[in-house]
Each structure stands twice: as C-alpha cells, then as structure tokens.
Amino acid sequence: MELKHRIQSLATDIWEEVVEKRRHLHANPELSFQEKQTAAFVSAELDKLQIRHESDVAGHGVVGYIEGTKPGNGPTIALRGDMDALPIIETNDVPYKSTNPGVMHACGHDVHTSSLLGSAKILQSIRDQFSGTIKLLFQPAEEKFPGGASLMIDAGVLRNPDVQAIFGQHVMPYFPTGKIGVRPGMYMASADEIYMRVKGVGGHAAQPAHFIDPVMITSQILVTLQQVVSRSDPRTPSILSFGKVIAEGATNIIPNEVYIEGTFRTMNETWRAQAHQKIHDIAHNIAAALGGSVELDIKKGYPVLHNDEALTTQARDHIADYIGEENIIDMDLWMAAEDFSYFTHEVPGCFYRLGTRNEARGIVHGLHTPQFNIDEDAMKLSTGLMAWLAVKRLMN
C-alpha cells in the first residue's frame, strides 16, 4: 500500500480511540503550569506505545522520541501539541463536559494533545519507512506568560539531537472540517501587556484649579498614544488597544490616580522595540507637561510567529497531496499571539490550522468562548496529516 494511503487508513482506524482520548482530556482540563494529571495521562499513553520519553520537562512538559529504523542518517524534527486549558466556565451540554469547575479546554489543546498521541501511534507503527528522529513535544502553559514553549527551549528540547524543523497545528473554528489553513512568512503577532498608573493630586471636583487631574492627563495620553500606530509604517500591521481604565473618583471627586491596562501587538520585532520606547516617551512626557507622573510597565510577551517560507511552502505541497489543493486555505495575517512563535525564532517552523467547524451540527463557536467545541471528524485529518508531514520531511 502506498505510504500516504497507509497513513490515512491508520488515521481512520484509530479515530475512535483518539476521540476517546480527546474527550477524557476535555472532561479533565488543567490550567497553565498545573497540567500534572494531563502529563501523567500522556506519559501513560506513550508507555503503551513503547515510546521512550522524558517527563517533568519545563514544569509538566513531556518529550517523546521516535527513532526511524530505515537505514540512513535522517534529520531530527519536532511535533508540538500544547496541553493547558483556560479559566472559563463551560456551557456545552455534552457527556464530556468539563468536570473541573471554572476550567475548560476552550482553545482546543485537548485536540492538539490527543491528535499528537494519535500521530505518535501512526509514526511508531511505520518506523521502517524513515530514518532520523521525531521529537514529540507535549507542551505545558501556552496560555500564560512566559509561555511553556520558551521554558521548554530553555530546558534544551531543541538540542541533543538538534532539531532541524518543527511543526505545530491548531484548531480553527472558522474553517470547515476537512480544510487546512497555511501561510508562509509572518503569520501571528507579538503580544505585549501594558500596565500604566497615571498619578496626579485629587480633590473636590468643584475646584479643579487647585489639583492635578489624572483623568484629564490620562485622556491626553490615550488619545496621543494612538499616533504610535496611526503614524507608523502602514506596511507593518500594529494594534494598540486599552481595555481597562479605572479612575475611582465620583461626580464631585477628582481621584489621585488612574489605572490603565492595554496591549500592543505587531508583526515586526524591530518596530516592536521602537514602539515600546515611543509609548514610554509619550506617556511620561505628557504627564510631566501637565504636572503629573506615570508608572509604566510593558511586559514583553510572545514574539512574532514566522513560518519558515521554504519549510511551509514545501509542507503546503505535501498537504495538497494528502487532502487535495481545493481543501487548502491560504490564510491572512492574524493579530492573535501564540507561544509556538518562540520555536520559530530558534529553528524553521510551520504552524498551520485545522478546520473544525460544522454548521449543520451547530459547531460554530469561537475560541476562548464557553460554547467552544469541535467537529470530531476533523481528528481523522489531524492525526494523519501531522504524521504525513513528519514522514515527508524526514524522507526529503
């Protein structure tokens, strides 16, 4: 049997088993840096497959190793699946609804983990078809800074042996089941958190001349800061948004300070650093000019996610071979962030999207929502395609 058809057949054969694993994980979600039972489950499944692995990597990470038995010195590649859930109360009425109150797999990491276990089973059964090493990276803490990917890199998962390429997949509820989204080059944004405290001198609102109004200073800062984006190079996508402004005064009270939180996102690391400096200068200069002061903390988050052009273009060809050109969606930029980006700054990476939408079944809700769910038919594709991409990369 041709290798592609063999992989597709194996993916179909293990589909119910993979769905069962996904439902177990969905019913037992754990937050970032708390994935102890999830990691134990992954470790037990790898034991069943007789796949050598390490546990407790960068917290609760698990790293498996599949060695090809075909003669030759093949490269080392990595496949990544994240494991953590979100602090969301699930409202789905399904048998596998979360049993951990206030915690939910609302971003599909249960799918990523179970799919990678399925891919591992397929790859372990066809080791005679490739030489080289496949590292299975079951990653903790994608949803929370500093991001489990950065911690796994620091723990050495890309070394000994050195990884030459890495693949990651992520559910996409806006694409129908059976579709795969691909984009070479820059794809997802960096994400930084902005925390600002604007200080003045508060007092009676009927006597504003006697005080330094931090509310008015804040309004000047927020309006002027929009020029960081509106007057930057329009060829570089950037977003500066503020979602929290707290001024605890009253109709007749000018407060002493205003607290602000926001985010800055862009697609260029050089501009990212320059923008941070502009935000700092504008905030401090305006506050000083109006008699106040600012405490500013910009927490640097995940970097820009850049899909290696050569690797991703080659992967797109392999995906077309596996599912047909008509089932590929050429994606646009997306200003969300993802800590897989850390891997792409170390080795060539390809991060693609798995369609999971099924309108006929009412599976239409977005990521990070209490109603998020997937069309589990997509998991026939998720397991087989990742195995196919791994084998094709090792065979090239």
Backbone torsions as a table, in degrees:
resi	resn	phi	psi	omega
1	MET	NA	135.9	176.3
2	GLU	-56.8	141.8	-173.7
3	LEU	-56.2	-43.8	-179.9
4	LYS	-57.6	-47.2	-179.0
5	HIS	-67.3	-32.6	176.9
6	ARG	-64.4	-45.0	178.3
7	ILE	-63.1	-44.7	179.1
8	GLN	-61.1	-39.6	178.8
9	SER	-66.7	-41.9	178.3
10	LEU	-64.2	-39.7	178.9
11	ALA	-62.2	-38.5	177.7
12	THR	-69.1	-40.7	-177.9
13	ASP	-63.4	-36.3	-175.8
14	ILE	-97.3	5.0	-173.9
15	TRP	-56.0	-49.0	-177.9
16	GLU	-62.0	-36.8	177.8
17	GLU	-65.1	-41.8	179.3
18	VAL	-67.1	-40.9	177.4
19	VAL	-61.2	-41.3	178.3
20	GLU	-60.8	-41.1	177.4
21	LYS	-64.7	-42.9	179.3
22	ARG	-61.0	-42.1	-179.0
23	ARG	-67.3	-37.0	175.5
24	HIS	-61.1	-47.0	179.9
25	LEU	-65.2	-39.2	-179.4
26	HIS	-63.7	-37.4	-178.9
27	ALA	-75.8	-15.2	-175.8
28	ASN	-129.9	60.4	-176.3
29	PRO	-75.5	152.5	176.3
30	GLU	-134.7	142.8	-178.1
31	LEU	-72.2	167.8	178.2
32	SER	-54.5	136.8	-179.4
33	PHE	68.9	8.8	178.9
34	GLN	-124.9	20.3	-169.0
35	GLU	-83.7	40.3	-174.1
36	LYS	-63.1	-49.2	-177.6
37	GLN	-72.2	-34.7	175.9
38	THR	-61.7	-45.0	178.7
39	ALA	-64.2	-38.4	178.1
40	ALA	-64.2	-38.2	177.2
41	PHE	-63.4	-45.8	179.0
42	VAL	-61.3	-45.3	-179.5
43	SER	-60.1	-43.1	179.1
44	ALA	-63.5	-38.8	179.1
45	GLU	-67.6	-38.5	177.1
46	LEU	-66.9	-35.0	175.1
47	ASP	-60.5	-42.9	179.3
48	LYS	-60.6	-34.5	-179.5
49	LEU	-86.2	-0.2	-177.7
50	GLN	56.4	42.2	177.0
51	ILE	-101.5	120.7	178.0
52	ARG	-61.5	137.7	-178.7
53	HIS	-156.9	163.5	175.8
54	GLU	-116.1	141.5	178.3
55	SER	-113.0	170.3	177.9
56	ASP	57.2	40.6	177.0
57	VAL	-91.6	122.0	-179.8
58	ALA	53.8	47.4	-175.6
59	GLY	102.1	-113.1	-178.0
60	HIS	-107.7	22.3	178.8
61	GLY	-71.1	152.6	177.2
62	VAL	-128.7	133.4	179.4
63	VAL	-123.2	117.8	177.9
64	GLY	-103.6	158.6	-177.6
65	TYR	-131.8	121.8	173.9
66	ILE	-114.2	121.0	-178.0
67	GLU	-103.0	123.9	175.0
68	GLY	-66.1	147.4	-179.6
69	THR	-107.5	-0.8	177.0
70	LYS	-71.6	136.8	-179.7
71	PRO	-55.9	142.2	179.7
72	GLY	130.0	169.3	179.2
73	ASN	-112.7	81.6	-178.9
74	GLY	-76.3	167.4	179.4
75	PRO	-75.7	-179.7	172.8
76	THR	-114.6	128.2	176.5
77	ILE	-125.2	164.7	-179.5
78	ALA	-126.8	145.9	173.8
79	LEU	-121.3	131.3	-174.3
80	ARG	-117.3	136.6	171.3
81	GLY	-135.9	128.3	-179.8
82	ASP	-90.7	158.8	-166.9
83	MET	-122.8	-14.6	-169.6
84	ASP	-85.3	161.2	-179.5
85	ALA	-114.4	-173.2	-173.7
86	LEU	-120.8	155.3	176.8
87	PRO	-80.4	72.6	-178.1
88	ILE	-131.5	140.0	176.4
89	ILE	-85.5	116.2	-176.7
90	GLU	-72.7	137.6	178.3
91	THR	-115.1	3.8	176.6
92	ASN	-68.1	141.8	175.0
93	ASP	-102.9	81.1	-178.1
94	VAL	-132.6	155.1	-178.3
95	PRO	-62.4	-23.4	-177.4
96	TYR	-104.2	25.3	178.2
97	LYS	-57.5	149.1	-178.6
98	SER	-53.5	132.6	175.3
99	THR	-101.2	4.0	178.4
100	ASN	-106.1	100.2	-172.9
101	PRO	-54.3	130.2	177.5
102	GLY	80.6	4.3	179.1
103	VAL	-127.8	136.7	-174.1
104	MET	-150.4	142.8	170.0
105	HIS	-81.1	80.1	-176.9
106	ALA	-99.0	7.5	178.4
107	CYS	-126.5	7.7	172.6
108	GLY	84.0	13.3	-178.5
109	HIS	-69.5	-23.8	171.9
110	ASP	-63.2	-35.6	177.0
111	VAL	-68.6	-44.3	-178.1
112	HIS	-62.5	-42.9	-177.9
113	THR	-69.0	-48.7	-179.6
114	SER	-66.3	-35.6	178.1
115	SER	-65.6	-40.5	179.1
116	LEU	-66.5	-35.0	173.8
117	LEU	-63.4	-39.4	176.7
118	GLY	-65.2	-43.3	177.2
119	SER	-61.4	-38.8	179.0
120	ALA	-61.6	-40.8	179.3
121	LYS	-63.9	-42.2	178.5
122	ILE	-63.3	-48.9	-176.4
123	LEU	-64.9	-37.9	179.0
124	GLN	-63.3	-29.7	-177.7
125	SER	-85.8	-9.7	-179.6
126	ILE	-124.5	32.0	-178.3
127	ARG	-61.6	-22.3	-179.8
128	ASP	-71.7	-7.4	-176.9
129	GLN	-94.2	-5.3	-177.7
130	PHE	-149.1	157.7	169.7
131	SER	-112.5	161.4	-177.5
132	GLY	105.3	-172.5	-173.3
133	THR	-127.5	138.9	173.3
134	ILE	-114.0	119.8	174.5
135	LYS	-93.9	129.5	177.3
136	LEU	-100.8	112.3	-176.7
137	LEU	-103.2	101.2	173.8
138	PHE	-91.7	103.4	-165.6
139	GLN	-99.8	133.4	173.5
140	PRO	-84.7	164.2	160.0
141	ALA	57.8	47.0	174.3
142	GLU	-73.5	-28.5	-170.2
143	GLU	-85.0	-2.4	-172.8
144	LYS	-138.9	132.7	176.4
145	PHE	-57.3	143.3	7.3
146	PRO	-85.1	4.4	178.7
147	GLY	90.5	128.3	-178.9
148	GLY	-62.8	-27.3	179.3
149	ALA	-61.6	-44.6	-179.7
150	SER	-64.1	-36.9	-179.5
151	LEU	-71.1	-36.3	177.6
152	MET	-67.9	-38.2	176.0
153	ILE	-61.3	-45.5	178.4
154	ASP	-61.3	-30.1	179.8
155	ALA	-79.2	-6.3	173.7
156	GLY	94.3	20.4	-175.2
157	VAL	-68.6	-18.4	179.0
158	LEU	-91.8	4.7	-179.2
159	ARG	-120.5	166.8	171.2
160	ASN	52.9	67.5	-2.5
161	PRO	-82.4	159.9	-177.6
162	ASP	-69.9	133.3	179.4
163	VAL	-81.6	131.1	178.5
164	GLN	-95.9	-19.7	179.8
165	ALA	-161.2	153.2	179.3
166	ILE	-137.5	141.7	177.7
167	PHE	-120.3	142.5	173.0
168	GLY	-141.0	146.9	176.1
169	GLN	-126.7	154.9	-178.6
170	HIS	-143.9	136.8	178.1
171	VAL	-59.8	149.0	177.9
172	MET	-136.9	101.0	-176.6
173	PRO	-73.0	-2.7	178.5
174	TYR	-96.0	-5.7	176.9
175	PHE	-109.1	138.2	178.7
176	PRO	-65.1	152.3	173.8
177	THR	-55.1	137.2	-178.1
178	GLY	99.7	-10.4	179.3
179	LYS	-103.0	148.4	176.5
180	ILE	-126.8	131.7	178.7
181	GLY	-98.8	134.6	-176.7
182	VAL	-136.3	143.0	173.3
183	ARG	-151.8	114.7	172.1
184	PRO	-72.6	155.6	176.8
185	GLY	80.8	-158.5	-177.4
186	MET	-66.0	136.1	-176.0
187	TYR	-129.7	-51.0	-176.6
188	MET	-120.0	155.9	-170.1
189	ALA	-86.7	160.3	164.1
190	SER	-70.5	161.7	-179.5
191	ALA	-143.4	115.6	179.5
192	ASP	-119.0	145.6	179.7
193	GLU	-103.2	135.0	-178.3
194	ILE	-113.3	125.1	176.3
195	TYR	-123.3	123.3	-173.8
196	MET	-136.5	137.4	175.1
197	ARG	-123.8	115.0	-179.9
198	VAL	-97.4	121.1	-173.9
199	LYS	-109.3	138.7	175.4
200	GLY	-139.4	-148.8	175.0
201	VAL	-132.6	114.3	-174.7
202	GLY	-88.4	170.7	178.4
203	GLY	172.0	-157.7	-176.6
204	HIS	-70.5	130.9	-177.0
205	ALA	-66.3	-16.6	178.5
206	ALA	-80.5	-7.0	-178.7
207	GLN	-128.9	55.8	-174.5
208	PRO	-62.1	-24.5	-178.8
209	ALA	-67.9	-18.1	-178.6
210	HIS	-89.9	-3.5	-171.9
211	PHE	-132.4	174.4	175.6
212	ILE	-114.9	109.4	-169.0
213	ASP	-83.3	107.3	-179.8
214	PRO	-71.3	-20.5	177.8
215	VAL	-67.4	-44.7	179.1
216	MET	-68.9	-37.4	176.7
217	ILE	-62.6	-43.3	179.3
218	THR	-60.9	-42.7	-179.7
219	SER	-61.5	-39.9	177.8
220	GLN	-64.9	-42.7	-179.8
221	ILE	-63.3	-47.4	-176.4
222	LEU	-62.9	-42.3	179.9
223	VAL	-67.0	-45.0	-177.3
224	THR	-68.1	-35.8	-179.4
225	LEU	-60.5	-24.8	179.3
226	GLN	-63.4	-19.9	177.1
227	GLN	-70.5	-18.8	175.2
228	VAL	-57.0	-38.3	179.2
229	VAL	-92.1	-47.4	-172.6
230	SER	-67.2	-22.8	179.7
231	ARG	-113.0	22.5	174.5
232	SER	-97.8	176.1	179.9
233	ASP	-62.2	116.3	-175.8
234	PRO	-66.3	-11.6	179.0
235	ARG	-80.0	-9.9	177.9
236	THR	-110.0	108.3	-179.7
237	PRO	-59.7	133.4	179.5
238	SER	-147.0	148.0	176.8
239	ILE	-137.7	131.9	172.8
240	LEU	-127.5	111.0	-176.0
241	SER	-130.5	144.5	176.6
242	PHE	-120.8	122.0	-175.0
243	GLY	-109.7	-5.2	179.6
244	LYS	-140.5	124.5	173.7
245	VAL	-134.8	117.6	-177.9
246	ILE	-120.7	116.4	174.6
247	ALA	-126.4	99.0	-170.9
248	GLU	-87.2	60.2	171.1
249	GLY	-101.3	-148.0	178.1
250	ALA	-158.8	-175.5	-179.1
251	THR	-58.7	-29.2	-178.0
252	ASN	-121.2	21.3	-179.2
253	ILE	-131.7	123.0	168.9
254	ILE	-87.5	121.8	-177.8
255	PRO	-75.0	166.7	177.4
256	ASN	-78.2	-26.1	-176.4
257	GLU	-154.9	162.6	176.4
258	VAL	-127.9	135.8	-179.9
259	TYR	-108.9	136.8	-174.0
260	ILE	-134.7	142.6	171.3
261	GLU	-131.8	142.9	179.9
262	GLY	-157.7	-172.9	179.3
263	THR	-140.8	144.7	171.6
264	PHE	-121.4	131.2	-178.2
265	ARG	-135.1	141.3	177.8
266	THR	-155.6	-179.0	-176.3
267	MET	-119.9	15.5	-177.4
268	ASN	-141.3	122.0	-174.1
269	GLU	-69.5	-34.8	178.2
270	THR	-66.0	-47.4	178.3
271	TRP	-64.1	-33.8	178.3
272	ARG	-55.6	-48.7	180.0
273	ALA	-65.1	-40.7	178.8
274	GLN	-64.1	-40.4	-179.6
275	ALA	-64.8	-39.1	176.8
276	HIS	-57.1	-42.6	-179.7
277	GLN	-66.5	-40.3	178.1
278	LYS	-62.3	-43.6	178.7
279	ILE	-60.1	-44.0	178.6
280	HIS	-60.8	-49.5	-175.9
281	ASP	-64.7	-45.5	-178.2
282	ILE	-62.0	-48.0	-177.3
283	ALA	-61.8	-48.1	-177.1
284	HIS	-69.2	-39.9	-177.2
285	ASN	-68.7	-41.4	179.3
286	ILE	-66.0	-45.2	-179.9
287	ALA	-60.4	-44.2	-179.5
288	ALA	-64.4	-40.4	-179.3
289	ALA	-63.7	-26.8	-177.8
290	LEU	-103.9	11.4	173.0
291	GLY	90.1	3.3	-179.3
292	GLY	-107.6	-163.6	178.1
293	SER	-149.1	167.1	-176.8
294	VAL	-135.4	137.2	164.5
295	GLU	-106.3	119.5	-173.4
296	LEU	-126.1	129.4	176.4
297	ASP	-130.2	114.9	175.3
298	ILE	-105.8	108.6	179.8
299	LYS	-86.7	116.6	-177.5
300	LYS	-75.5	120.4	-177.8
301	GLY	-101.3	-145.0	-174.9
302	TYR	-66.2	143.5	179.5
303	PRO	-79.0	178.3	175.7
304	VAL	-62.3	136.9	176.2
305	LEU	-92.4	117.1	-177.7
306	HIS	-117.5	114.8	175.1
307	ASN	-80.2	121.1	179.4
308	ASP	-54.6	126.2	-173.5
309	GLU	-61.1	-48.0	-177.2
310	ALA	-65.9	-47.1	-179.1
311	LEU	-63.1	-44.1	-175.7
312	THR	-72.4	-37.1	176.0
313	THR	-63.5	-42.6	176.8
314	GLN	-64.5	-42.9	178.8
315	ALA	-62.5	-37.2	178.6
316	ARG	-60.4	-40.7	177.8
317	ASP	-62.9	-41.1	179.5
318	HIS	-67.9	-36.6	177.2
319	ILE	-65.3	-42.4	178.2
320	ALA	-60.9	-38.6	177.9
321	ASP	-65.2	-34.9	-174.8
322	TYR	-80.0	-40.2	-174.4
323	ILE	-122.2	-6.6	-177.4
324	GLY	96.0	138.2	-179.0
325	GLU	-55.4	-34.4	-176.1
326	GLU	-67.9	-13.2	-178.4
327	ASN	-102.0	9.9	176.5
328	ILE	-99.6	134.9	174.6
329	ILE	-110.0	121.3	176.2
330	ASP	-82.5	109.4	-168.8
331	MET	-80.9	156.2	172.4
332	ASP	-91.3	174.7	173.5
333	LEU	-60.7	150.6	177.2
334	TRP	-134.5	125.7	-172.4
335	MET	-85.1	7.1	169.6
336	ALA	-74.4	170.2	-177.6
337	ALA	-122.2	160.1	-175.4
338	GLU	-157.0	131.5	-174.0
339	ASP	-77.7	-2.9	167.9
340	PHE	-56.4	-22.5	180.0
341	SER	-55.7	-33.7	178.6
342	TYR	-58.6	-40.5	178.9
343	PHE	-62.7	-38.8	-176.0
344	THR	-70.8	-14.2	175.1
345	HIS	-88.3	-6.1	-179.3
346	GLU	-108.6	-41.3	-178.4
347	VAL	-141.2	160.3	175.6
348	PRO	-57.2	129.9	-176.9
349	GLY	-130.1	155.6	174.9
350	CYS	-136.9	115.1	-179.6
351	PHE	-114.7	115.7	-174.7
352	TYR	-123.5	169.7	-173.2
353	ARG	-113.9	138.4	179.7
354	LEU	-105.7	116.2	177.9
355	GLY	-65.4	133.2	-178.6
356	THR	-134.5	13.4	-174.8
357	ARG	-88.2	140.1	174.4
358	ASN	-145.9	95.7	-175.4
359	GLU	-64.6	-33.7	-179.9
360	ALA	-62.3	-30.0	179.6
361	ARG	-97.1	3.4	179.7
362	GLY	75.5	18.8	179.5
363	ILE	-93.7	86.4	-169.9
364	VAL	-134.8	-1.4	-171.9
365	HIS	-82.8	150.2	-173.3
366	GLY	-80.9	171.5	176.7
367	LEU	-62.5	149.0	175.7
368	HIS	65.0	28.9	175.3
369	THR	-117.3	154.4	-178.2
370	PRO	-65.9	-16.3	-178.3
371	GLN	-101.6	5.9	-176.0
372	PHE	-60.7	135.7	174.7
373	ASN	-155.0	173.4	179.4
374	ILE	-129.1	157.4	167.8
375	ASP	-79.1	110.8	-173.6
376	GLU	-69.0	-11.4	172.8
377	ASP	-60.7	-25.3	-179.8
378	ALA	-63.5	-18.3	-175.7
379	MET	-79.1	-10.6	168.8
380	LYS	-68.6	-35.8	179.6
381	LEU	-81.2	-39.3	-174.5
382	SER	-62.0	-39.7	-178.5
383	THR	-75.5	-47.8	-176.2
384	GLY	-68.7	-40.3	-176.4
385	LEU	-66.0	-42.2	179.9
386	MET	-65.4	-38.4	176.0
387	ALA	-63.5	-41.8	179.2
388	TRP	-61.7	-46.4	179.6
389	LEU	-62.7	-38.3	179.1
390	ALA	-64.4	-48.0	-178.6
391	VAL	-64.1	-43.7	-178.9
392	LYS	-63.2	-37.9	178.3
393	ARG	-66.6	-38.7	179.5
394	LEU	-71.5	-25.6	-177.4
395	MET	-86.4	-16.2	-176.9
396	ASN	-73.9	NA	NA
